[in-house]
Amino acid sequence: MDFHSQKDLFNTHRHQAIRNLFIEKRKLLGLSQNQLAAAMQTNVSDIVLMENNSGSMSFSDIQLFSDALKVSIKDLENLLK
């Protein structure tokens, strides 16, 4: 496995790529923002904020969305190459 520094993971451009992957995966799964929020036991405003925000994402948020959308570590790693 090719490890990347933590600084690389928290680069804003990479966050946008991760955000785009999450949006694409949600749509491929046929989930609305409301349905994803229900599955994650959170408010739809949290989903909207993640999808529309251009800033950084916390590691815990990345983990929560990855788990809910079944995005693998390999998928995320490919974005960082």
C-alpha positions as CSV (number, residue, x, y, z in Angstrom):
1,M,0.0,0.0,0.0
2,D,1.3,3.4,-0.9
3,F,0.9,5.7,2.2
4,H,0.4,9.4,1.8
5,S,1.2,12.0,4.3
6,Q,-1.6,13.4,6.4
7,K,-1.0,16.8,4.9
8,D,-1.8,15.4,1.5
9,L,-5.1,13.9,2.7
10,F,-6.2,17.3,4.0
11,N,-5.4,19.3,0.8
12,T,-8.5,21.3,-0.3
13,H,-8.3,20.0,-3.9
14,R,-8.3,16.5,-2.7
15,H,-11.3,17.2,-0.5
16,Q,-13.2,18.4,-3.5
17,A,-12.3,15.2,-5.3
18,I,-13.5,13.2,-2.3
19,R,-16.7,15.3,-2.2
20,N,-17.3,14.6,-5.9
21,L,-16.8,10.9,-5.4
22,F,-19.3,10.9,-2.6
23,I,-21.9,12.8,-4.7
24,E,-21.4,10.5,-7.6
25,K,-21.6,7.4,-5.5
26,R,-24.8,8.6,-3.8
27,K,-26.4,9.2,-7.2
28,L,-25.2,5.8,-8.5
29,L,-26.9,4.2,-5.5
30,G,-30.1,6.1,-6.3
31,L,-30.1,7.8,-2.9
32,S,-31.5,11.3,-2.3
33,Q,-29.8,13.6,0.2
34,N,-32.7,12.9,2.5
35,Q,-32.3,9.1,2.2
36,L,-28.5,9.3,2.8
37,A,-29.1,11.5,5.9
38,A,-31.6,9.0,7.2
39,A,-29.1,6.1,6.6
40,M,-26.4,8.1,8.4
41,Q,-28.8,9.2,11.2
42,T,-28.0,12.9,10.6
43,N,-29.7,16.0,9.3
44,V,-30.1,16.5,5.6
45,S,-28.4,19.9,6.1
46,D,-25.2,18.0,7.0
47,I,-25.4,16.2,3.7
48,V,-26.1,19.5,1.8
49,L,-23.2,21.2,3.6
50,M,-20.8,18.4,2.7
51,E,-21.8,18.4,-0.9
52,N,-21.7,22.2,-1.4
53,N,-18.9,23.3,0.9
54,S,-15.5,23.9,-0.8
55,G,-13.5,23.8,2.4
56,S,-11.8,21.0,4.3
57,M,-13.5,17.8,5.5
58,S,-12.6,16.2,8.8
59,F,-11.3,12.7,8.8
60,S,-14.3,11.5,10.8
61,D,-16.7,13.0,8.2
62,I,-14.8,11.3,5.4
63,Q,-15.0,8.0,7.3
64,L,-18.8,8.4,8.0
65,F,-19.6,9.2,4.3
66,S,-17.3,6.4,3.1
67,D,-19.0,3.9,5.4
68,A,-22.5,5.0,4.4
69,L,-21.8,5.0,0.7
70,K,-19.6,1.9,0.8
71,V,-16.6,3.8,-0.7
72,S,-13.5,1.7,-0.1
73,I,-10.1,2.8,1.1
74,K,-8.8,1.8,-2.4
75,D,-11.3,4.2,-4.0
76,L,-10.1,7.1,-1.7
77,E,-6.4,6.1,-2.2
78,N,-6.9,6.3,-6.0
79,L,-8.0,9.9,-5.7
80,L,-4.7,10.8,-3.8
81,K,-2.4,9.4,-6.5
